[in-house]
Amino acid sequence: MRPDERQRVLDSALDLCARHSLSDIGLDHLAHAAGVSAFDIVRTFQSKENILKAVLERELEMMAAAAHDPALRMPGETFRDELVVLARIILDEYRRRLPPAR
């Protein structure tokens, strides 16, 4: 898979996960959204879990790259402060997706 196709798959997976439950996202749906063949997705990633892992790794790399630039932080904010904020956002989103407690 070409780098631009891989990028489209990861972008599409992230977009679909933001709008749908993971169980509702099929390979054909992802392939159509990314404009690549389902065969190429399977050949490159082998599983849905590997796609999600690649999305997460890419997003964390982008966050880490931005965190190293103090100009991108709020005044007086440290790298640790930024990590705490990011962790809270991630946890809030994760909790929002959990089924209600019974």
C-alpha positions in Angstrom: 0.0 0.0 0.0 1.3 3.4 -0.9 1.9 5.9 1.9 -0.9 8.2 0.7 -3.3 5.2 0.7 -2.2 4.2 4.2 -2.8 7.8 5.3 -6.3 7.8 3.8 -7.1 4.5 5.6 -5.9 5.9 8.9 -7.8 9.2 8.4 -10.9 7.4 7.4 -10.7 5.0 10.3 -10.3 7.9 12.7 -13.3 9.7 11.2 -15.5 6.6 11.2 -14.6 5.8 14.8 -15.7 9.3 15.8 -19.1 8.8 14.2 -19.8 5.1 14.7 -19.4 2.2 17.1 -16.3 0.2 16.3 -18.5 -2.9 15.8 -20.5 -1.1 13.2 -17.5 -0.3 11.0 -17.0 -3.0 8.4 -14.0 -3.5 6.2 -16.0 -2.6 3.1 -17.2 0.6 4.8 -13.6 1.6 5.6 -12.4 0.7 2.2 -15.1 2.8 0.5 -14.4 5.8 2.8 -10.6 5.6 2.2 -11.0 4.9 -1.6 -8.8 1.8 -1.4 -9.5 -1.9 -1.8 -10.5 -4.0 1.1 -7.9 -6.5 0.0 -5.1 -3.9 0.3 -6.3 -2.9 3.8 -6.2 -6.6 5.0 -2.9 -7.2 3.3 -1.4 -4.1 5.0 -3.0 -4.2 8.5 -4.2 -7.9 8.9 -6.8 -6.9 11.5 -9.1 -4.1 12.8 -7.0 -4.0 15.9 -3.9 -3.3 13.9 -5.6 -0.4 12.1 -6.7 1.1 15.4 -3.2 0.6 16.8 -1.7 2.4 13.7 -4.2 5.3 14.2 -3.3 5.7 17.8 0.4 5.5 17.2 0.1 8.2 14.5 -2.0 10.5 16.7 0.4 10.1 19.7 3.4 10.8 17.5 1.7 14.0 16.3 0.9 15.0 19.9 4.4 14.3 21.0 5.9 16.3 18.2 3.7 19.3 19.1 4.5 18.9 22.8 8.2 19.4 22.2 7.5 22.9 20.8 7.0 25.3 23.8 5.5 27.9 21.4 2.4 25.6 21.1 1.7 25.5 24.8 -0.4 27.9 26.8 1.7 30.5 28.7 3.2 29.0 31.9 2.1 25.4 30.9 4.7 22.7 31.2 5.0 19.5 29.2 3.6 17.6 32.2 0.6 20.0 32.4 0.0 19.3 28.7 0.2 15.5 29.2 -2.3 15.7 32.1 -4.8 17.6 29.9 -4.4 15.1 27.1 -4.9 12.2 29.5 -8.1 13.8 30.8 -9.4 14.3 27.3 -8.6 10.7 26.3 -10.2 9.3 29.5 -13.3 11.5 29.2 -13.8 10.3 25.6 -13.2 6.6 26.6 -15.7 6.9 29.5 -18.3 8.6 27.2 -18.2 5.5 24.9 -18.7 3.0 27.7 -22.2 1.6 28.2 -24.1 3.1 31.1 -23.5 1.4 34.5 -26.3 -0.8 35.7 
